[in-house]
Amino acid sequence: MTETFQKFDDLDWHSGDAPNEIQAAVHIALVYHWLRSGDMLEGYRAIKRLEEKLSPTELFIKQSDGQLVSEGMSQEAVSFLSDYYSKTYLYVIGDQKIPGIEYDEHYEAPYNILDSWKNVNIAAKFLNGEYSKWQNNSKNSWRKLFKR
């Protein structure tokens, strides 16, 4: 799918700040599962048996070693995450700006997101909206470029 390797996030980058491995990776797992649900990752189809036994973050760590990388992503997903992940998502998730996401008040952001399939679904709806806005902005940028 994409040729240039990029690492957007890694649970190891958060290990010194987060209270545990799961909390270090929940915010990354939300994006990972959104990519899976939108068929933007090669080779990561829904695995119902594992989803029934593991939390979303446990499944993310098991399938990706806790890394959100461009390998296997569609080019459009890589472009979106290049523009969005570190510039917007980390601030949105850290400021608890996703409506409906459930948080654990015992931890600091972004390590306070509850590890649940409900939160995955809520984040997916939010990310779908952000992705649509990004697509519209990208199309409008090209239109402006050619109108000159």
N, CA, C and O of each residue as an XYZ file, in Angstrom:
592
protein
N       0.824     -1.184      0.000
C       0.000      0.000      0.000
C       0.876      1.257      0.000
O       0.958      1.940     -1.021
N       1.525      1.574      1.113
C       2.373      2.758      1.149
C       3.833      2.343      1.189
O       4.164      1.285      1.724
N       4.703      3.163      0.630
C       6.105      2.782      0.537
C       6.995      3.445      1.586
O       7.986      2.843      2.001
N       6.681      4.648      2.024
C       7.496      5.361      2.996
C       7.043      4.994      4.399
O       5.885      5.209      4.756
N       7.953      4.439      5.199
C       7.625      4.023      6.559
C       7.555      5.228      7.486
O       8.450      6.073      7.499
N       6.485      5.292      8.253
C       6.336      6.324      9.278
C       5.841      5.665     10.552
O       5.016      4.753     10.507
N       6.342      6.123     11.677
C       5.818      5.675     12.964
C       5.098      6.865     13.575
O       5.702      7.900     13.857
N       3.798      6.698     13.772
C       2.985      7.778     14.327
C       2.995      7.780     15.840
O       2.967      8.842     16.464
N       3.034      6.601     16.434
C       3.051      6.510     17.888
C       3.505      5.112     18.283
O       3.485      4.178     17.481
N       3.913      4.997     19.536
C       4.427      3.732     20.056
C       4.167      3.732     21.553
O       4.478      4.709     22.233
N       3.610      2.664     22.069
C       3.331      2.641     23.501
C       4.603      2.821     24.316
O       4.549      3.351     25.426
N       5.744      2.392     23.792
C       7.024      2.575     24.507
C       7.358      4.047     24.716
O       8.036      4.395     25.683
N       6.895      4.905     23.832
C       7.151      6.338     23.986
C       6.447      6.906     25.213
O       6.814      7.972     25.706
N       5.439      6.197     25.702
C       4.619      6.681     26.817
C       4.862      5.918     28.112
O       4.252      6.227     29.135
N       5.751      4.921     28.080
C       5.900      4.024     29.225
C       6.354      4.733     30.497
O       5.976      4.311     31.590
N       7.137      5.778     30.395
C       7.586      6.488     31.585
C       6.525      7.381     32.191
O       6.586      7.700     33.378
N       5.551      7.790     31.390
C       4.513      8.710     31.854
C       3.221      8.003     32.255
O       2.516      8.459     33.155
N       2.914      6.909     31.600
C       1.650      6.207     31.835
C       1.767      5.287     33.046
O       2.853      4.804     33.363
N       0.648      5.049     33.716
C       0.683      4.189     34.896
C       0.904      2.703     34.588
O       1.367      1.953     35.448
N       0.574      2.277     33.362
C       0.777      0.882     32.969
C       0.740      0.787     31.440
O       0.446      1.765     30.753
N       1.042     -0.396     30.927
C       1.120     -0.599     29.477
C      -0.218     -0.335     28.780
O      -0.253      0.277     27.713
N      -1.296     -0.787     29.370
C      -2.614     -0.597     28.752
C      -2.927      0.890     28.647
O      -3.303      1.368     27.576
N      -2.780      1.617     29.731
C      -3.093      3.046     29.720
C      -2.154      3.812     28.785
O      -2.538      4.850     28.247
N      -0.951      3.324     28.587
C      -0.009      3.963     27.665
C      -0.474      3.844     26.220
O      -0.094      4.648     25.370
N      -1.302      2.830     25.946
C      -1.639      2.524     24.559
C      -3.094      2.759     24.172
O      -3.418      2.669     22.988
N      -3.985      3.057     25.116
C      -5.409      3.169     24.770
C      -5.646      4.214     23.689
O      -6.377      3.958     22.733
N      -5.034      5.392     23.828
C      -5.284      6.455     22.837
C      -4.789      6.057     21.451
O      -5.335      6.513     20.446
N      -3.765      5.213     21.384
C      -3.249      4.725     20.102
C      -4.194      3.647     19.558
O      -4.478      3.607     18.361
N      -4.668      2.788     20.440
C      -5.563      1.699     20.038
C      -6.853      2.228     19.429
O      -7.407      1.603     18.523
N      -7.338      3.360     19.905
C      -8.569      3.934     19.336
C      -8.392      4.223     17.851
O      -9.284      3.937     17.052
N      -7.256      4.785     17.480
C      -6.985      5.096     16.067
C      -6.764      3.810     15.283
O      -7.262      3.669     14.166
N      -6.032      2.886     15.853
C      -5.772      1.600     15.209
C      -7.084      0.889     14.843
O      -7.246      0.403     13.724
N      -8.003      0.837     15.791
C      -9.274      0.150     15.524
C     -10.141      0.927     14.539
O     -10.906      0.329     13.783
N     -10.030      2.238     14.542
C     -10.735      3.034     13.529
C     -10.195      2.684     12.142
O     -10.969      2.507     11.201
N      -8.882      2.585     12.013
C      -8.287      2.206     10.732
C      -8.764      0.812     10.305
O      -9.105      0.602      9.140
N      -8.788     -0.130     11.236
C      -9.259     -1.487     10.935
C     -10.702     -1.466     10.461
O     -11.050     -2.125      9.481
N     -11.549     -0.701     11.164
C     -12.970     -0.705     10.825
C     -13.237     -0.076      9.463
O     -14.238     -0.388      8.818
N     -12.351      0.803      9.028
C     -12.507      1.446      7.730
C     -11.730      0.770      6.619
O     -11.581      1.332      5.534
N     -11.233     -0.431      6.875
C     -10.439     -1.184      5.891
C      -9.265     -0.379      5.358
O      -8.943     -0.447      4.172
N      -8.626      0.383      6.240
C      -7.463      1.165      5.836
C      -6.148      0.494      6.243
O      -5.071      1.062      6.064
N      -6.246     -0.709      6.788
C      -5.071     -1.499      7.150
C      -5.143     -2.832      6.439
O      -6.169     -3.509      6.487
N      -4.072     -3.210      5.785
C      -3.997     -4.514      5.122
C      -3.857     -5.610      6.162
O      -3.109     -5.465      7.129
N      -4.574     -6.702      5.964
C      -4.357     -7.883      6.778
C      -4.884     -7.817      8.195
O      -4.531     -8.670      9.010
N      -5.705     -6.852      8.519
C      -6.224     -6.750      9.881
C      -7.744     -6.747      9.849
O      -8.377     -5.741     10.170
N      -8.312     -7.846      9.472
C      -9.758     -7.991      9.472
C     -10.221     -8.294     10.894
O      -9.429     -8.686     11.750
N     -11.485     -8.110     11.122
C     -12.049     -8.382     12.445
C     -11.812     -9.842     12.822
O     -12.062    -10.752     12.031
N     -11.343    -10.039     14.003
C     -11.096    -11.379     14.514
C     -12.007    -11.527     15.725
O     -11.602    -11.235     16.850
N     -13.231    -11.979     15.496
C     -14.270    -11.994     16.529
C     -13.857    -12.765     17.773
O     -14.109    -12.305     18.886
N     -13.227    -13.932     17.614
C     -12.858    -14.712     18.795
C     -11.910    -13.934     19.690
O     -12.061    -13.949     20.912
N     -10.937    -13.254     19.101
C     -10.004    -12.466     19.909
C     -10.691    -11.245     20.499
O     -10.428    -10.878     21.644
N     -11.578    -10.608     19.719
C     -12.278     -9.427     20.212
C     -13.159     -9.766     21.410
O     -13.378     -8.924     22.280
N     -13.662    -10.992     21.454
C     -14.492    -11.396     22.582
C     -13.661    -11.667     23.830
O     -14.171    -11.563     24.945
N     -12.394    -12.012     23.658
C     -11.544    -12.387     24.789
C     -10.628    -11.263     25.251
O     -10.224    -11.239     26.413
N     -10.296    -10.336     24.366
C      -9.326     -9.291     24.691
C      -9.984     -7.918     24.681
O     -10.986     -7.695     24.001
N      -9.411     -7.022     25.436
C      -9.852     -5.623     25.368
C      -9.317     -5.032     24.069
O      -8.434     -5.623     23.447
N      -9.832     -3.879     23.648
C      -9.326     -3.266     22.412
C      -7.827     -2.994     22.459
O      -7.131     -3.173     21.459
N      -7.335     -2.570     23.596
C      -5.914     -2.244     23.687
C      -5.065     -3.503     23.731
O      -3.974     -3.527     23.160
N      -5.538     -4.542     24.391
C      -4.805     -5.811     24.384
C      -4.707     -6.356     22.962
O      -3.652     -6.842     22.554
N      -5.806     -6.276     22.206
C      -5.803     -6.740     20.821
C      -4.857     -5.902     19.971
O      -4.113     -6.442     19.153
N      -4.883     -4.575     20.161
C      -3.965     -3.680     19.444
C      -2.514     -4.061     19.714
O      -1.719     -4.171     18.780
N      -2.164     -4.260     20.973
C      -0.781     -4.606     21.330
C      -0.407     -5.956     20.734
O       0.699     -6.124     20.221
N      -1.321     -6.916     20.798
C      -1.053     -8.251     20.265
C      -0.826     -8.215     18.750
O       0.047     -8.915     18.238
N      -1.605     -7.404     18.038
C      -1.506     -7.385     16.579
C      -0.439     -6.434     16.054
O       0.017     -6.604     14.924
N      -0.027     -5.442     16.834
C       0.864     -4.426     16.276
C       2.087     -4.117     17.143
O       2.827     -3.175     16.861
N       2.295     -4.895     18.179
C       3.383     -4.623     19.128
C       3.280     -3.232     19.748
O       4.283     -2.666     20.183
N       2.077     -2.690     19.787
C       1.874     -1.386     20.416
C       2.330     -0.210     19.576
O       2.531      0.888     20.095
N       2.494     -0.434     18.290
C       2.972      0.634     17.406
C       1.919      0.986     16.362
O       1.264      0.110     15.798
N       1.774      2.269     16.121
C       0.922      2.753     15.034
C       1.866      3.208     13.931
O       2.455      4.287     14.000
N       1.998      2.365     12.914
C       2.954      2.615     11.836
C       2.248      2.594     10.486
O       1.150      2.053     10.353
N       2.886      3.182      9.501
C       2.305      3.293      8.164
C       2.306      1.981      7.402
O       1.554      1.832      6.439
N       3.121      1.042      7.802
C       3.204     -0.233      7.103
C       1.830     -0.905      7.048
O       1.213     -1.153      8.084
N       1.360     -1.193      5.845
C       0.078     -1.834      5.645
C      -1.102     -0.877      5.570
O      -2.231     -1.305      5.328
N      -0.854      0.417      5.775
C      -1.931      1.410      5.705
C      -2.143      1.863      4.270
O      -1.218      1.869      3.459
N      -3.370      2.239      3.977
C      -3.625      2.849      2.683
C      -2.887      4.187      2.617
O      -2.626      4.801      3.651
N      -2.556      4.632      1.430
C      -1.843      5.900      1.263
C      -2.664      7.068      1.817
O      -2.119      8.000      2.407
N      -3.974      7.001      1.619
C      -4.842      8.064      2.124
C      -4.822      8.106      3.659
O      -4.813      9.186      4.251
N      -4.813      6.946      4.293
C      -4.736      6.897      5.762
C      -3.419      7.489      6.245
O      -3.395      8.226      7.230
N      -2.331      7.173      5.566
C      -1.019      7.726      5.934
C      -1.037      9.245      5.780
O      -0.553      9.964      6.654
N      -1.584      9.726      4.691
C      -1.657     11.176      4.469
C      -2.490     11.846      5.555
O      -2.097     12.879      6.098
N      -3.634     11.262      5.870
C      -4.494     11.818      6.917
C      -3.769     11.846      8.257
O      -3.732     12.880      8.924
N      -3.196     10.717      8.652
C      -2.518     10.671      9.950
C      -1.291     11.578      9.989
O      -0.965     12.131     11.039
N      -0.617     11.733      8.868
C       0.526     12.665      8.806
C       0.080     14.084      9.111
O       0.780     14.836      9.790
N      -1.083     14.440      8.607
C      -1.622     15.785      8.854
C      -2.294     15.907     10.211
O      -2.269     16.977     10.818
N      -2.886     14.838     10.690
C      -3.821     14.930     11.805
C      -3.286     14.421     13.145
O      -3.530     15.050     14.175
N      -2.571     13.310     13.157
C      -2.297     12.607     14.414
C      -1.565     13.469     15.443
O      -2.106     13.737     16.516
N      -0.369     13.898     15.137
C       0.391     14.651     16.148
C      -0.017     16.112     16.227
O       0.181     16.761     17.254
N      -0.586     16.633     15.144
C      -0.960     18.051     15.119
C      -2.313     18.309     15.765
O      -2.539     19.398     16.293
N      -3.215     17.340     15.737
C      -4.570     17.559     16.249
C      -5.012     16.474     17.225
O      -5.428     16.782     18.341
N      -4.927     15.213     16.818
C      -5.484     14.120     17.622
C      -4.922     14.103     19.042
O      -5.685     14.009     20.003
N      -3.626     14.190     19.184
C      -3.040     14.102     20.526
C      -3.520     15.231     21.426
O      -3.633     15.056     22.640
N      -3.800     16.387     20.837
C      -4.335     17.507     21.633
C      -5.809     17.285     21.953
O      -6.247     17.542     23.074
N      -6.571     16.811     20.977
C      -8.003     16.555     21.172
C      -8.188     15.496     22.257
O      -8.989     15.678     23.175
N      -7.462     14.411     22.155
C      -7.611     13.321     23.110
C      -7.074     13.739     24.480
O      -7.636     13.355     25.506
N      -6.009     14.510     24.505
C      -5.444     14.974     25.770
C      -6.324     15.975     26.493
O      -6.324     16.037     27.723
N      -7.067     16.752     25.738
C      -7.982     17.745     26.327
C      -9.387     17.201     26.529
O     -10.303     17.950     26.869
N      -9.560     15.892     26.321
C     -10.840     15.220     26.519
C     -11.963     15.877     25.714
O     -13.032     16.175     26.246
N     -11.703     16.097     24.431
C     -12.641     16.799     23.553
C     -13.502     15.872     22.696
O     -14.262     16.354     21.857
N     -13.403     14.563     22.885
C     -14.232     13.653     22.106
C     -15.491     13.366     22.920
O     -15.425     12.689     23.946
N     -16.630     13.874     22.472
C     -17.879     13.695     23.225
C     -18.225     12.225     23.410
O     -18.190     11.445     22.458
N     -18.558     11.854     24.634
C     -19.010     10.501     24.920
C     -17.928      9.542     25.377
O     -18.239      8.492     25.940
N     -16.674      9.874     25.152
C     -15.586      8.992     25.598
C     -15.618      8.927     27.125
O     -15.793      9.942     27.800
N     -15.447      7.718     27.653
C     -15.424      7.535     29.093
C     -13.982      7.556     29.591
O     -13.092      6.931     29.014
N     -13.784      8.288     30.666
C     -12.452      8.482     31.232
C     -12.382      7.943     32.657
O     -13.400      7.833     33.341
N     -11.171      7.610     33.093
C     -10.904      7.207     34.469
C     -10.258      8.400     35.160
O      -9.146      8.797     34.810
N     -10.942      8.963     36.123
C     -10.465     10.186     36.780
C      -9.207      9.977     37.615
O      -8.625     10.943     38.108
N      -8.782      8.726     37.780
C      -7.586      8.449     38.580
C      -6.289      8.680     37.807
O      -5.211      8.717     38.402
N      -6.387      8.834     36.493
C      -5.196      9.010     35.660
C      -5.246     10.349     34.940
O      -6.313     10.933     34.749
N      -4.072     10.820     34.544
C      -3.988     12.066     33.774
C      -4.095     11.765     32.284
O      -3.764     10.668     31.834
N      -4.563     12.760     31.522
C      -4.694     12.636     30.069
C      -3.313     12.555     29.436
O      -2.380     13.183     29.937
N      -3.159     11.827     28.386
C      -4.155     11.025     27.662
C      -4.272      9.597     28.180
O      -4.833      8.738     27.500
N      -3.751      9.333     29.373
C      -3.718      7.970     29.902
C      -4.941      7.633     30.740
O      -4.955      6.630     31.454
N      -5.958      8.464     30.654
C      -7.152      8.276     31.466
C      -8.351      7.736     30.679
O      -9.460      7.692     31.211
N      -8.152      7.333     29.452
C      -9.241      6.815     28.618
C      -9.504      5.363     29.008
O      -8.577      4.556     29.082
N     -10.760      5.040     29.255
C     -11.096      3.658     29.589
C     -10.905      2.760     28.368
O     -11.251      3.132     27.246
N     -10.362      1.599     28.602
C     -10.098      0.613     27.563
C     -11.367     -0.202     27.339
O     -11.580     -1.225     27.990
N     -12.221      0.265     26.401
C     -13.497     -0.422     26.166
C     -13.866     -0.365     24.692
O     -13.464      0.542     23.964
N     -14.645     -1.363     24.271
C     -15.139     -1.369     22.889
C     -16.120     -0.233     22.671
O     -16.252      0.265     21.554
N     -16.812      0.184     23.728
C     -17.713      1.337     23.625
C     -16.906      2.580     23.238
O     -17.323      3.327     22.353
N     -15.769      2.810     23.879
C     -14.930      3.960     23.542
C     -14.370      3.849     22.132
O     -14.224      4.862     21.447
N     -14.055      2.643     21.686
C     -13.583      2.441     20.307
C     -14.660      2.912     19.329
O     -14.361      3.615     18.364
N     -15.895      2.528     19.576
C     -16.997      2.917     18.684
C     -17.238      4.421     18.698
O     -17.485      5.018     17.650
N     -17.168      5.031     19.863
C     -17.352      6.484     19.976
C     -16.218      7.212     19.246
O     -16.458      8.162     18.501
N     -14.991      6.758     19.468
C     -13.837      7.382     18.806
C     -13.917      7.199     17.295
O     -13.541      8.101     16.546
N     -14.399      6.050     16.837
C     -14.512      5.796     15.395
C     -15.470      6.792     14.746
O     -15.190      7.310     13.664
N     -16.586      7.058     15.397
C     -17.531      8.043     14.853
C     -16.885      9.422     14.789
O     -17.024     10.138     13.797
N     -16.186      9.785     15.843
C     -15.506     11.076     15.875
C     -14.436     11.157     14.779
O     -14.351     12.150     14.056
N     -13.626     10.109     14.667
C     -12.557     10.099     13.661
C     -13.116     10.065     12.243
O     -12.513     10.633     11.332
N     -14.249      9.414     12.040
C     -14.895      9.463     10.714
C     -15.223     10.903     10.336
O     -15.021     11.310      9.192
N     -15.729     11.674     11.297
C     -16.031     13.082     11.044
C     -14.782     13.887     10.752
O     -14.773     14.711      9.838
N     -13.737     13.660     11.512
C     -12.468     14.369     11.292
C     -11.875     14.006      9.929
O     -11.345     14.864      9.224
N     -11.972     12.736      9.573
C     -11.467     12.259      8.290
C     -12.238     12.898      7.139
O     -11.645     13.308      6.141
N     -13.563     12.983      7.280
C     -14.390     13.624      6.241
C     -14.016     15.095      6.075
O     -13.903     15.585      4.952
N     -13.826     15.796      7.188
C     -13.404     17.212      7.118
C     -12.060     17.324      6.405
O     -11.865     18.204      5.567
N     -11.147     16.439      6.740
C      -9.819     16.455      6.124
C      -9.928     16.196      4.623
O      -9.272     16.867      3.827
N     -10.759     15.222      4.237
C     -10.946     14.931      2.813
C     -11.504     16.150      2.084
O     -11.034     16.501      1.001
N     -12.503     16.791      2.676
C     -13.094     17.984      2.050
C     -12.088     19.115      1.937
O     -12.027     19.793      0.911
N     -11.302     19.323      2.980
C     -10.264     20.362      2.927
C      -9.214     20.046      1.879
O      -8.738     20.942      1.182
N      -8.848     18.770      1.763
C      -7.855     18.367      0.759
C      -8.376     18.614     -0.645
O      -7.644     19.111     -1.501
N      -9.632     18.273     -0.889
C     -10.231     18.490     -2.213
C     -10.327     19.976     -2.528
O     -10.056     20.396     -3.652
N     -10.712     20.766     -1.538
C     -10.818     22.211     -1.744
C      -9.460     22.840     -2.002
O      -9.359     23.789     -2.780
N      -8.414     22.331     -1.363
C      -7.059     22.843     -1.605
C      -6.641     22.620     -3.046
O      -6.050     23.501     -3.670
N      -6.950     21.436     -3.580
C      -6.619     21.137     -4.976
C      -7.421     22.014     -5.924
O      -6.901     22.482     -6.937
N      -8.684     22.235     -5.595
C      -9.517     23.083     -6.447
C      -8.970     24.524     -6.503
O      -8.920     25.136     -7.570
N      -8.569     25.043     -5.354
C      -8.017     26.397     -5.282
C      -6.728     26.484     -6.087
O      -6.473     27.478     -6.766
N      -5.922     25.437     -6.003
C      -4.651     25.412     -6.728
C      -4.877     25.503     -8.239
O      -4.155     26.212     -8.939
N      -5.887     24.779     -8.736
C      -6.144     24.770    -10.170
C      -6.962     25.951    -10.671
O      -7.050     26.171    -11.879
N      -7.562     26.713     -9.763
C      -8.343     27.896    -10.172
C      -7.445     29.087    -10.476
O      -7.897     30.050    -11.096
N      -6.243     29.048    -10.073
C      -5.326     30.192    -10.266
C      -5.025     30.459    -11.695
O      -4.275     31.384    -12.006
